[in-house]
Amino acid sequence: MLRIGRQAITRRRTCESTPAQIRVVAFAHILSYTFKNIRYAAPPVGNLRWAKPAPPLVNTTLQDGSYGHACVQSSVNGLNVLGSGNQSPVGAAINQFLGGVPIPLFSGGDEDCLFLDVYVPGKALKNPSLKLPVVVWIYGGAYVFGSKDTLQPELPFYDGSGLMGAASNGIIFVAMNYRLGAYGFLAGTTMERDGLPNAGLWDQRAAFQWVKDHISLVGGDPSRVTAMGESAGAGSVMHHLVAQGGKLDPLFSKAILQSPAFQMMWDRAGTVQAVFDDFASLAGCQGQGLACLRAASPAAIAKANTAINSQVAPGSFAVGPTPDGSFIRQIPALELATGNFWPIQSLVLSHCAQESILFVSGAIQTDTQFNSFLTSIFPNYTIAAGINAKVTSFYLPPSAKGTPYKTQSDRVGAFLRDSCFTCNVRHLTEAVGDAKVWNMQYSVTPGWHGTDLVPTFYNPAFTADSFLEDLATLMVPVVGPLVAGISVALQSYFAGYVTTGDPNSVRKIWNLPPTVRWDHPNSKGEMITGVVNVGNWGFGTVSDDQNKKGACDFWRGFAAAVTAMGGYSPPGTVVAQGLVAVTGDASARYVGGNGG
């Protein structure tokens, strides 16, 4: 029995659990232990709903790791599962049906979900003085679904064994749950006054604090923690870097951000508060405030969570990380532009070649429908001020002279890509500095958002009867080895970065395909150059055309305009922009919330 913090948990060798996991050990030549479902915070129920995560109660009983829920999930409205095939009327109808089919990934969960898993090499348990570097994984899922062990045991998401093997058993891997949907990201002035906006981000921070306090007991080094996340997980890391205007230590020294993503939300007293009011009404607490919501039944809250996330326009979201005037003062791009971020050691930044296609609704076929889509995302004073019109002018309709878009779907895709995904990579690169970042593009067909998770967590011996093995059998003799080779190479970059701070230090040179040297980028021009590209047949270096300077400057200006016009700019941090004239005090409505 091993005691960590206040909990006693069993020590389980990977090779003592299932035959499938025996093969992982044999393949990776490692002996490792997995500690499942360690409680890092008290159940966030009752008065702890929308409150900072509290320490878990003292428990003197034996914890065998069998108890540990995922957090309550909900689906993404209008997920495009047909890609460009949803652009025809028939394709749109089929996609709407498929996108609405309930699957386990989007269902279930429980409010008692603040658990984490720790993957530890056997040598670290035998000799804790080794002080191995630590990776803390934050999963994606649009801030509304996901878990620390999504799709296990069929798929290795998010099992740390593959990355540990790439690092020659020289790292510790941690994956945590955090509150999702309305549970984790309900915001607005009521929450700022009576509750806790961005509770999901606070959960993540509590997990990092657990690592800092306890990881040395299993041979980890709390001073060498790498945050790693994809999509919402990477977007979360971005927000931690600007927490409290960059004055709050994020509890990690470097980070790997894969496709950092979030939808910009800023109107704290307007549209964001309206979402809170709508949620309260759906939960049977209209006009009764947070006390009623904390006393409501779990069923009522879960029903409201599903409803609030399903009634938004396809491709958009009701909740997500939101400025609260304290923990997150304003949209991260603005904090980065004014130098208000934590002095991070370095970053690895990546994105996929087709980031937005999964979120493009084929139902948007006309200029009017595109304008209506914008109105659903950017309502109220942005329309009156003509800011939405600036967006339609920047993303010209397919019928306009000089437009680069052949279809409305191309136009929507570019709009979503720039505003929610790839420009986050450029904003971070420019702020932190070329000399402290490495940039990558994942272009393996189809290059959709999230497809880089397969090589990131690749482990061909994860299970003997898993989907992965069946897939590999079908792909042999050509594609299977190539997928494995790309995966091994990509993991070697990540392993080198985690262990030494340089992705080139243990990269696979004698490999099929071989890696290339990964140098720092140059972000001074319209395209970021020196970006490593992971393609169908291997690795190369490209100029990145997915986050052009003109587009990303536009979105930084957009964020500055809507924040200043709403009066939400923190004093002394107003970012200059040329989209609209702002009269009056840009900080008139800035109020520090309850998220400090």
C-alpha positions as CSV (number, residue, x, y, z in Angstrom):
1,M,0.0,0.0,0.0
2,L,1.3,3.5,-0.9
3,R,0.1,6.6,1.0
4,I,-0.2,9.8,-1.1
5,G,-1.3,12.9,0.8
6,R,-4.2,12.0,2.9
7,Q,-5.3,8.9,1.0
8,A,-4.2,5.4,1.0
9,I,-4.2,3.8,-2.4
10,T,-3.1,0.5,-3.7
11,R,0.0,0.1,-5.8
12,R,-0.7,-1.7,-9.0
13,R,1.8,-2.8,-11.6
14,T,0.6,-2.4,-15.1
15,C,1.6,-5.9,-15.9
16,E,-0.5,-7.3,-13.0
17,S,-3.9,-6.1,-14.3
18,T,-5.0,-7.4,-17.7
19,P,-3.3,-9.4,-20.4
20,A,-3.7,-6.4,-22.7
21,Q,-1.6,-4.2,-20.4
22,I,1.0,-6.9,-20.1
23,R,1.6,-6.4,-23.8
24,V,2.1,-2.7,-23.3
25,V,4.9,-3.4,-20.8
26,A,6.5,-6.0,-23.1
27,F,6.3,-3.6,-26.0
28,A,7.7,-0.5,-24.2
29,H,10.2,-2.5,-22.1
30,I,9.0,-0.8,-19.0
31,L,7.6,-1.6,-15.6
32,S,5.0,1.0,-14.6
33,Y,2.3,1.5,-12.0
34,T,-1.0,3.2,-12.6
35,F,-2.8,4.9,-9.7
36,K,-6.4,5.3,-10.8
37,N,-9.0,7.7,-9.5
38,I,-7.2,9.6,-6.8
39,R,-9.5,12.2,-5.4
40,Y,-7.8,15.6,-5.6
41,A,-10.8,17.7,-4.4
42,A,-14.0,17.2,-2.5
43,P,-17.2,16.4,-4.5
44,P,-18.4,19.8,-5.9
45,V,-22.0,19.3,-4.8
46,G,-24.5,21.3,-2.8
47,N,-22.8,24.5,-1.5
48,L,-19.7,23.5,-3.4
49,R,-21.4,23.8,-6.7
50,W,-19.8,26.8,-8.5
51,A,-17.3,27.2,-5.7
52,K,-13.5,26.7,-5.6
53,P,-12.5,23.1,-5.3
54,A,-12.2,22.2,-1.6
55,P,-9.7,19.7,-0.2
56,P,-10.9,16.1,0.0
57,L,-12.0,14.8,3.4
58,V,-9.6,12.7,5.3
59,N,-10.2,9.0,4.3
60,T,-8.4,6.3,6.2
61,T,-9.9,3.4,4.3
62,L,-8.2,1.6,1.5
63,Q,-8.9,3.1,-2.0
64,D,-8.6,0.5,-4.7
65,G,-9.1,2.9,-7.6
66,S,-12.4,1.4,-8.8
67,Y,-14.5,4.4,-7.8
68,G,-14.1,7.5,-9.9
69,H,-16.8,9.1,-12.2
70,A,-16.3,11.2,-15.2
71,C,-17.9,14.7,-14.9
72,V,-21.4,15.3,-16.3
73,Q,-21.2,15.4,-20.1
74,S,-23.2,17.0,-22.9
75,S,-22.9,16.9,-26.7
76,V,-21.7,19.6,-29.1
77,N,-24.6,21.0,-31.0
78,G,-24.4,20.5,-34.8
79,L,-21.2,18.5,-34.9
80,N,-20.2,18.1,-38.5
81,V,-19.4,14.4,-38.9
82,L,-19.5,14.4,-42.7
83,G,-16.9,17.1,-43.3
84,S,-17.6,18.8,-46.6
85,G,-20.2,16.2,-47.4
86,N,-22.7,18.1,-45.3
87,Q,-22.9,21.0,-47.7
88,S,-25.6,19.5,-49.9
89,P,-29.3,19.4,-48.6
90,V,-29.2,15.6,-48.4
91,G,-25.8,15.6,-46.7
92,A,-27.0,18.3,-44.2
93,A,-30.0,16.1,-43.3
94,I,-27.8,13.0,-42.8
95,N,-25.3,15.0,-40.8
96,Q,-28.0,16.4,-38.6
97,F,-29.2,12.9,-37.9
98,L,-25.8,11.5,-37.2
99,G,-24.7,14.5,-35.1
100,G,-27.8,13.9,-32.9
101,V,-27.3,10.2,-32.3
102,P,-26.5,9.8,-28.6
103,I,-23.2,8.0,-28.0
104,P,-21.6,7.2,-24.6
105,L,-18.9,9.8,-25.1
106,F,-21.5,12.6,-24.6
107,S,-23.6,11.0,-21.8
108,G,-23.3,9.9,-18.2
109,G,-21.0,11.2,-15.6
110,D,-21.6,12.5,-12.1
111,E,-21.0,15.7,-10.1
112,D,-18.6,13.7,-7.9
113,C,-15.9,13.6,-10.5
114,L,-12.8,15.4,-9.3
115,F,-10.3,12.6,-9.7
116,L,-7.0,12.1,-11.4
117,D,-4.8,9.2,-12.6
118,V,-1.1,8.9,-12.1
119,Y,1.2,6.8,-14.3
120,V,4.5,6.1,-12.6
121,P,7.6,4.2,-13.8
122,G,8.6,1.5,-11.4
123,K,12.1,2.9,-11.0
124,A,10.6,6.1,-9.6
125,L,8.7,4.2,-6.9
126,K,11.8,2.3,-6.0
127,N,13.9,5.5,-5.9
128,P,11.8,8.7,-5.4
129,S,15.0,10.7,-5.3
130,L,15.1,10.4,-9.1
131,K,12.8,13.5,-9.4
132,L,11.4,12.7,-12.9
133,P,9.8,15.4,-15.0
134,V,6.0,15.4,-14.9
135,V,3.4,15.8,-17.7
136,V,-0.1,16.9,-16.6
137,W,-2.7,16.3,-19.3
138,I,-5.8,18.4,-19.7
139,Y,-8.3,16.8,-22.1
140,G,-10.3,18.5,-24.8
141,G,-14.0,18.3,-25.5
142,A,-15.3,21.9,-26.3
143,Y,-15.5,22.4,-22.5
144,V,-18.7,20.3,-22.4
145,F,-17.5,16.7,-22.7
146,G,-14.5,14.5,-22.1
147,S,-12.7,12.8,-19.2
148,K,-9.2,11.7,-18.1
149,D,-9.7,8.2,-19.5
150,T,-12.0,8.8,-22.4
151,L,-12.7,5.7,-24.5
152,Q,-10.6,3.4,-22.4
153,P,-10.2,0.4,-22.5
154,E,-10.9,0.3,-26.2
155,L,-8.6,3.2,-27.1
156,P,-5.6,4.7,-25.3
157,F,-7.2,8.1,-24.7
158,Y,-5.7,9.4,-22.4
159,D,-3.3,6.6,-21.2
160,G,0.2,7.9,-20.6
161,S,2.0,4.6,-21.4
162,G,2.9,5.6,-25.0
163,L,4.5,8.9,-24.1
164,M,6.3,7.3,-21.1
165,G,7.7,4.6,-23.5
166,A,9.0,7.3,-25.8
167,A,10.8,8.9,-22.9
168,S,12.5,5.6,-21.9
169,N,10.4,5.5,-18.8
170,G,11.7,8.8,-17.7
171,I,8.5,10.8,-17.0
172,I,5.5,10.6,-14.8
173,F,2.1,11.2,-16.5
174,V,-1.0,12.7,-14.8
175,A,-4.5,13.1,-16.2
176,M,-7.3,14.8,-14.4
177,N,-11.1,15.4,-14.7
178,Y,-12.5,18.9,-14.4
179,R,-16.1,20.3,-14.3
180,L,-17.6,20.8,-17.7
181,G,-20.5,22.7,-19.4
182,A,-22.6,24.8,-17.0
183,Y,-21.1,23.0,-14.0
184,G,-17.6,24.3,-14.9
185,F,-18.1,27.4,-17.0
186,L,-21.3,29.2,-16.1
187,A,-20.4,32.9,-15.7
188,G,-21.9,36.4,-15.7
189,T,-22.4,39.0,-13.0
190,T,-24.5,36.7,-10.7
191,M,-21.7,34.2,-10.7
192,E,-19.1,36.9,-10.1
193,R,-21.1,38.1,-7.1
194,D,-22.3,34.9,-5.5
195,G,-20.4,32.0,-7.1
196,L,-17.3,31.2,-9.1
197,P,-17.0,31.7,-12.8
198,N,-14.5,29.4,-14.6
199,A,-14.9,26.7,-12.0
200,G,-13.5,24.2,-14.5
201,L,-10.2,26.2,-14.7
202,W,-10.0,26.3,-10.9
203,D,-10.4,22.5,-10.8
204,Q,-7.5,22.2,-13.2
205,R,-5.5,24.5,-11.0
206,A,-6.3,22.3,-7.9
207,A,-5.0,19.3,-9.8
208,F,-1.8,21.1,-10.6
209,Q,-1.6,22.0,-6.9
210,W,-2.0,18.3,-6.0
211,V,0.9,17.5,-8.3
212,K,3.0,20.2,-6.7
213,D,2.2,18.9,-3.2
214,H,2.4,15.2,-3.7
215,I,4.2,14.1,-6.9
216,S,7.5,13.9,-5.1
217,L,6.2,10.9,-3.1
218,V,6.3,8.8,-6.3
219,G,9.5,10.2,-7.7
220,G,8.3,13.3,-9.5
221,D,9.9,16.7,-9.6
222,P,7.3,19.4,-8.8
223,S,9.6,22.0,-10.3
224,R,9.6,20.3,-13.7
225,V,5.9,20.1,-14.7
226,T,4.8,20.4,-18.3
227,A,1.2,21.2,-18.9
228,M,-0.1,19.4,-22.0
229,G,-3.6,19.7,-23.6
230,E,-5.5,19.5,-26.8
231,S,-8.4,21.7,-27.9
232,A,-10.3,22.9,-24.8
233,G,-7.4,21.5,-22.8
234,A,-4.9,23.6,-24.7
235,G,-7.3,26.6,-24.5
236,S,-7.4,26.1,-20.8
237,V,-3.6,26.2,-20.6
238,M,-3.7,29.5,-22.5
239,H,-6.0,30.9,-19.9
240,H,-3.8,29.8,-17.0
241,L,-0.9,31.7,-18.6
242,V,-2.9,35.0,-18.3
243,A,-4.6,34.3,-14.9
244,Q,-4.8,37.4,-12.8
245,G,-3.2,39.4,-15.5
246,G,-0.2,37.0,-15.6
247,K,0.6,37.5,-11.9
248,L,-0.6,34.0,-10.8
249,D,1.9,31.2,-11.0
250,P,0.2,28.5,-13.2
251,L,2.1,25.8,-11.4
252,F,3.9,24.5,-14.5
253,S,7.1,25.7,-16.1
254,K,6.5,24.9,-19.8
255,A,3.6,23.6,-21.9
256,I,2.5,21.7,-25.0
257,L,-0.6,23.2,-26.6
258,Q,-2.3,21.2,-29.4
259,S,-5.0,23.2,-31.2
260,P,-5.8,25.7,-28.4
261,A,-9.5,26.5,-28.8
262,F,-12.3,28.5,-27.3
263,Q,-15.1,30.8,-28.4
264,M,-14.6,34.4,-27.5
265,M,-17.1,35.6,-24.7
266,W,-16.8,38.9,-23.1
267,D,-20.1,40.6,-22.4
268,R,-20.2,39.8,-18.7
269,A,-23.2,41.8,-17.8
270,G,-25.1,41.2,-21.0
271,T,-25.1,38.0,-23.1
272,V,-23.0,36.0,-20.6
273,Q,-25.4,36.9,-17.7
274,A,-28.3,36.1,-20.1
275,V,-27.0,32.5,-20.4
276,F,-26.9,32.3,-16.6
277,D,-30.5,33.5,-16.4
278,D,-31.6,31.0,-19.1
279,F,-29.9,28.2,-17.3
280,A,-31.5,29.1,-14.0
281,S,-34.9,29.1,-15.7
282,L,-34.3,25.7,-17.3
283,A,-33.3,24.3,-13.9
284,G,-36.5,25.6,-12.2
285,C,-34.8,28.5,-10.5
286,Q,-35.9,31.5,-12.5
287,G,-35.1,34.7,-10.5
288,Q,-34.0,32.7,-7.5
289,G,-30.3,33.0,-7.9
290,L,-27.4,30.7,-7.1
291,A,-28.8,29.5,-3.8
292,C,-31.7,27.8,-5.6
293,L,-29.3,26.2,-8.1
294,R,-27.1,24.8,-5.3
295,A,-30.1,23.3,-3.7
296,A,-31.6,21.9,-6.9
297,S,-31.6,18.2,-7.6
298,P,-28.8,16.7,-9.7
299,A,-31.4,15.7,-12.3
300,A,-32.7,19.2,-12.7
301,I,-29.1,20.6,-13.1
302,A,-28.2,17.9,-15.6
303,K,-31.3,18.5,-17.6
304,A,-30.6,22.2,-17.7
305,N,-27.0,21.6,-18.7
306,T,-28.1,19.5,-21.7
307,A,-30.6,22.0,-22.7
308,I,-28.4,25.1,-22.5
309,N,-25.7,23.4,-24.7
310,S,-28.2,22.1,-27.2
311,Q,-30.1,25.3,-28.0
312,V,-27.2,27.3,-29.4
313,A,-26.5,27.7,-33.1
314,P,-24.6,24.8,-34.7
315,G,-20.9,25.4,-34.4
316,S,-21.2,27.6,-31.4
317,F,-21.3,27.2,-27.6
318,A,-23.3,28.5,-24.7
319,V,-20.5,28.4,-22.2
320,G,-16.7,28.3,-22.0
321,P,-13.8,30.2,-20.4
322,T,-15.1,33.7,-19.8
323,P,-13.6,36.9,-18.5
324,D,-14.7,37.5,-14.9
325,G,-12.7,40.6,-14.0
326,S,-10.4,38.8,-11.7
327,F,-9.1,35.3,-12.4
328,I,-9.5,35.8,-16.1
329,R,-9.6,39.6,-16.6
330,Q,-10.2,39.8,-20.3
331,I,-9.8,37.8,-23.5
332,P,-6.3,36.1,-23.5
333,A,-5.2,37.7,-26.8
334,L,-5.5,41.1,-25.1
335,E,-3.5,40.1,-22.0
336,L,-0.8,38.6,-24.3
337,A,-0.7,41.8,-26.4
338,T,-0.1,43.9,-23.3
339,G,2.5,41.6,-21.8
340,N,0.2,40.5,-19.0
341,F,1.1,36.8,-18.9
342,W,3.3,34.5,-16.8
343,P,6.9,34.4,-17.9
344,I,6.8,30.8,-19.1
345,Q,10.0,28.9,-19.9
346,S,8.9,27.8,-23.4
347,L,6.0,26.4,-25.4
348,V,5.3,23.8,-28.1
349,L,2.4,25.0,-30.2
350,S,0.6,23.0,-32.8
351,H,-2.6,23.0,-34.8
352,C,-4.3,20.7,-37.4
353,A,-4.5,21.6,-41.1
354,Q,-8.3,21.5,-41.1
355,E,-9.2,22.7,-37.7
356,S,-12.7,24.0,-38.2
357,I,-14.5,21.7,-40.6
358,L,-16.0,19.6,-37.8
359,F,-17.9,22.7,-36.6
360,V,-19.1,24.1,-40.0
361,S,-22.8,23.8,-40.5
362,G,-23.8,22.8,-44.0
363,A,-27.1,24.7,-43.4
364,I,-25.4,28.0,-43.9
365,Q,-25.7,28.5,-47.6
366,T,-26.5,32.2,-48.1
367,D,-25.1,35.5,-47.0
368,T,-28.2,36.1,-44.9
369,Q,-27.7,32.8,-43.1
370,F,-24.0,33.7,-42.5
371,N,-25.1,37.1,-41.1
372,S,-27.6,35.3,-38.9
373,F,-24.9,33.0,-37.6
374,L,-22.8,35.9,-36.7
375,T,-25.7,37.6,-34.9
376,S,-26.3,34.4,-32.8
377,I,-22.6,34.5,-31.6
378,F,-22.0,38.3,-31.5
379,P,-25.3,40.0,-30.6
380,N,-26.3,43.3,-29.0
381,Y,-23.9,46.3,-29.1
382,T,-21.5,44.6,-31.6
383,I,-24.3,44.8,-34.2
384,A,-25.2,48.4,-33.4
385,A,-21.6,49.5,-33.5
386,G,-21.1,47.8,-36.9
387,I,-18.5,45.3,-35.6
388,N,-20.4,42.4,-37.1
389,A,-20.3,44.2,-40.4
390,K,-16.5,44.4,-40.1
391,V,-16.5,40.6,-39.9
392,T,-18.6,40.2,-43.0
393,S,-16.4,42.6,-44.9
394,F,-13.2,40.8,-43.8
395,Y,-14.7,37.4,-44.8
396,L,-16.1,38.3,-48.1
397,P,-19.0,36.3,-49.5
398,P,-18.4,33.8,-52.3
399,S,-20.1,36.1,-54.8
400,A,-17.8,39.1,-54.0
401,K,-15.0,40.1,-56.2
402,G,-11.6,39.0,-54.9
403,T,-13.0,36.6,-52.3
404,P,-10.9,33.5,-51.6
405,Y,-14.0,31.4,-50.7
406,K,-15.8,29.2,-53.3
407,T,-18.7,28.4,-50.9
408,Q,-20.4,29.7,-47.8
409,S,-19.0,26.7,-46.0
410,D,-15.4,27.8,-46.9
411,R,-16.3,31.2,-45.6
412,V,-17.7,29.8,-42.3
413,G,-14.7,27.5,-42.0
414,A,-12.2,30.4,-42.3
415,F,-14.1,32.5,-39.8
416,L,-14.2,29.7,-37.2
417,R,-10.6,28.6,-37.8
418,D,-9.2,32.1,-37.3
419,S,-11.5,33.3,-34.5
420,C,-11.5,30.1,-32.4
421,F,-8.5,28.1,-33.2
422,T,-5.3,28.9,-35.2
423,C,-4.9,32.6,-34.3
424,N,-4.4,31.5,-30.7
425,V,-1.2,29.9,-31.8
426,R,0.0,33.1,-33.5
427,H,-1.0,35.2,-30.5
428,L,1.0,33.0,-28.2
429,T,4.0,32.8,-30.6
430,E,4.2,36.6,-31.0
431,A,3.8,37.3,-27.2
432,V,6.2,34.7,-25.8
433,G,8.7,35.2,-28.6
434,D,10.0,33.0,-31.5
435,A,13.1,32.0,-29.5
436,K,11.0,30.4,-26.8
437,V,8.5,28.4,-28.9
438,W,8.3,25.6,-31.4
439,N,5.5,25.5,-34.0
440,M,3.9,22.4,-35.7
441,Q,1.1,21.7,-38.1
442,Y,-0.6,18.3,-38.2
443,S,-1.6,17.6,-41.8
444,V,-2.1,13.8,-41.9
445,T,-5.3,13.1,-43.9
446,P,-8.0,14.3,-43.1
447,G,-6.2,16.8,-40.8
448,W,-9.3,17.4,-38.8
449,H,-9.4,18.9,-35.3
450,G,-8.5,16.2,-32.8
451,T,-6.9,13.7,-35.3
452,D,-3.5,14.4,-33.8
453,L,-4.6,12.7,-30.7
454,V,-4.1,9.3,-32.4
455,P,-0.3,9.6,-32.7
456,T,0.0,11.5,-29.5
457,F,-1.4,8.5,-27.5
458,Y,-0.5,5.8,-29.9
459,N,0.4,2.5,-28.3
460,P,-0.1,-0.6,-30.6
461,A,0.0,-3.0,-27.6
462,F,-2.6,-1.1,-25.6
463,T,-5.1,-4.1,-25.8
464,A,-5.1,-7.3,-27.8
465,D,-8.7,-7.1,-28.7
466,S,-9.1,-3.4,-29.2
467,F,-10.2,-1.3,-32.1
468,L,-6.7,-0.2,-32.6
469,E,-5.5,-3.7,-33.3
470,D,-8.4,-4.3,-35.7
471,L,-7.6,-1.0,-37.4
472,A,-3.9,-1.8,-37.7
473,T,-4.7,-5.2,-39.2
474,L,-6.8,-3.5,-41.9
475,M,-4.0,-1.0,-42.7
476,V,-1.2,-3.4,-42.9
477,P,1.1,-3.7,-44.9
478,V,1.5,-0.1,-46.0
479,V,-0.5,2.4,-44.0
480,G,-0.2,0.6,-40.6
481,P,3.6,0.9,-40.3
482,L,3.5,4.4,-41.6
483,V,1.0,5.5,-38.9
484,A,3.1,3.7,-36.3
485,G,6.2,5.4,-37.6
486,I,4.7,8.9,-37.6
487,S,3.3,8.3,-34.1
488,V,6.7,7.1,-32.7
489,A,8.4,10.1,-34.3
490,L,5.9,12.6,-32.9
491,Q,6.1,11.1,-29.5
492,S,9.9,11.4,-29.6
493,Y,9.6,15.1,-30.1
494,F,7.2,15.5,-27.2
495,A,9.4,13.2,-25.0
496,G,12.5,15.2,-25.7
497,Y,10.7,18.5,-24.9
498,V,9.3,17.2,-21.6
499,T,12.6,15.7,-20.4
500,T,15.1,18.3,-21.6
501,G,13.2,21.3,-22.9
502,D,14.3,20.6,-26.5
503,P,12.1,18.6,-28.8
504,N,15.2,17.6,-30.8
505,S,17.0,16.0,-28.0
506,V,15.7,12.4,-28.4
507,R,13.9,12.7,-31.7
508,K,13.8,9.6,-33.9
509,I,16.3,10.0,-36.7
510,W,16.5,6.4,-37.8
511,N,12.8,5.9,-38.2
512,L,10.3,5.4,-41.0
513,P,9.6,8.2,-41.6
514,P,12.5,10.1,-40.1
515,T,12.1,13.3,-38.1
516,V,13.5,16.6,-39.2
517,R,15.3,19.1,-37.0
518,W,12.7,21.3,-35.3
519,D,13.9,24.9,-35.2
520,H,12.3,27.9,-33.7
521,P,9.8,29.7,-36.1
522,N,9.8,33.2,-37.5
523,S,6.5,35.0,-36.9
524,K,7.4,38.4,-38.3
525,G,5.8,38.0,-41.7
526,E,2.3,37.3,-43.0
527,M,2.9,33.6,-42.5
528,I,4.9,31.9,-39.7
529,T,7.9,30.2,-41.3
530,G,10.0,27.3,-39.9
531,V,6.9,25.3,-38.9
532,V,7.3,21.5,-38.7
533,N,4.6,19.8,-40.8
534,V,3.5,16.3,-40.1
535,G,2.2,15.0,-43.4
536,N,0.9,11.8,-44.8
537,W,4.4,10.6,-45.8
538,G,6.5,12.1,-43.1
539,F,7.9,15.3,-41.7
540,G,9.0,18.6,-43.3
541,T,9.1,22.3,-42.8
542,V,6.6,24.7,-44.1
543,S,5.3,28.3,-44.0
544,D,2.1,28.2,-42.1
545,D,-0.9,29.7,-44.1
546,Q,-3.5,28.8,-41.4
547,N,-2.8,31.7,-39.1
548,K,-1.9,34.6,-41.3
549,K,-0.9,37.8,-39.6
550,G,-3.6,39.9,-41.2
551,A,-6.4,37.6,-40.0
552,C,-5.0,37.3,-36.5
553,D,-4.4,41.1,-36.2
554,F,-8.1,41.5,-37.2
555,W,-9.2,39.2,-34.4
556,R,-7.0,40.8,-31.8
557,G,-8.5,44.1,-32.9
558,F,-12.0,42.6,-32.7
559,A,-11.4,41.5,-29.1
560,A,-10.0,44.9,-28.2
561,A,-13.0,46.6,-29.8
562,V,-15.8,44.6,-28.2
563,T,-14.1,44.6,-24.8
564,A,-13.5,48.4,-24.8
565,M,-17.0,49.2,-26.2
566,G,-18.5,47.2,-23.4
567,G,-16.4,49.0,-20.8
568,Y,-14.8,45.7,-19.7
569,S,-11.1,46.6,-20.3
570,P,-9.0,46.4,-17.1
571,P,-7.6,49.8,-16.4
572,G,-4.3,50.5,-18.0
573,T,-4.5,47.6,-20.5
574,V,-6.6,49.0,-23.3
575,V,-5.4,47.5,-26.6
576,A,-5.4,49.9,-29.6
577,Q,-7.6,48.9,-32.5
578,G,-8.8,50.5,-35.7
579,L,-12.1,48.7,-36.3
580,V,-14.5,51.2,-34.5
581,A,-14.2,54.4,-32.5
582,V,-14.7,53.9,-28.8
583,T,-16.2,56.8,-26.9
584,G,-16.2,57.1,-23.2
585,D,-14.3,55.1,-20.6
586,A,-13.2,51.7,-21.9
587,S,-13.0,50.5,-18.3
588,A,-16.3,51.9,-17.1
589,R,-17.9,48.5,-16.4
590,Y,-14.8,46.7,-15.4
591,V,-15.4,45.2,-12.0
592,G,-13.3,42.6,-10.2
593,G,-15.4,39.5,-9.8
594,N,-15.4,36.7,-7.3
595,G,-12.9,34.6,-9.1
596,G,-9.7,35.9,-7.6
